[in-house]
Amino acid sequence: MNNDFLPADLRVLCAVVRASSFSKAAEDLGMSPAYVTKRIRLLEEGLGTRLFHRTTRRVVISEAGERVYHWAQRILDDVDHLVEEVGITRREPRGLLRVCSSFGFGRRVVAPALSAFAAQHPAVQVRFEVFDRLVDVAAEGYDLDVRVGDDIAPHVIARKLAGNHRVLCAAPAYLRARGAPRTLADLAAHDCLVIKERDHPFGVWRMRRGGREHTVKVRGPLSANNGEMVVQWAVDGRGIILRSAWDVGPLIAQGKLEQVLPAYRQEANIWAVYPSRLSASAKIRACVEFLAEHMRAQGFRE
């Protein structure tokens, strides 16, 4: 297999993904359509997979292409970071930084980190907002979205800040009264406390066991769009929840909640999502690096 492709080929790939068009990508890059087509073909040959599905009207990224696109962004970020490290484009973080996140994670993790970041970088003014919905960072004018969950659209740029997963748990009192589920299908007969938060489908829990994904439809007497309230309901013995390990881990350690069906989990890593390459903004780059280090210091796994 010929894998002698270049970082420039990865930049061509990213341009095609964002434009959904070979000709538009060529125009954006100041190249000929033939050259763009050739570089993508060589990239596909080098990787041994088809990256795009082409029709007469549009170009659609393939499943393999989405994985390559995410890797390409990380690789290009590393290349850009290398250039900055040797002092070619060194700049000081300054100016207004607009950051957003979800309610619970934003309050308990992101807000304290941003407070420490602002103290370290007095030339940066941080404006932080939290939402119960998915934010389009580019369209809504945000510099950075700190997001929990692995559903990252291919047209945005993302960097993993920390590892995380969601687990199933309930209060000991609930499990004594109702019994612990033995299979994922048993959840349909239990009171499940559902969170409508950001991009999560309501009442549908997708879990992984080993390398396989399983889906179960759940329901219960209580639901909300705020995870902290639902966690408290679970502690009160009102039902089973699916919640991030960063959130319920201490409650499990204290015995207030017990994990059920521990063989199942839902990957929900923590990501920094931003509209432009890190090399283009010293304030975004500095904040992303600070958040990653802060989360490591707080005990988040990598």
Buried (B, 14 or more C-beta within 10 A) or exposed (E): EEEEBEEEBBBBBBBBBBBBBBBBBBBBBEBEBEEBBBBBEBBBEBBEBEBBEEEEEEBEBBEBBBBBBBEBBBBBBEEBEEEBEEEEEEEEBBEEBBBBBBBBBBBEBBBEBBEEBBEEBEEBEBEBEBBBEBBBBBEEEBBBBBBBBBEBEBBBBBBBBBBBBBBBBBBEEBBEEBEBBEEBEBBEEBBBBBBBBBEBEEBEBBBBEEEEEEEBEBEBEBBBBBBBBBBBBBBBBBBBBBBBBBBBBEBBEEEBBBBBBEEBBBBBBBBBBBBEBBBEBBBBBBBBBBBBEBBEEEEBEE
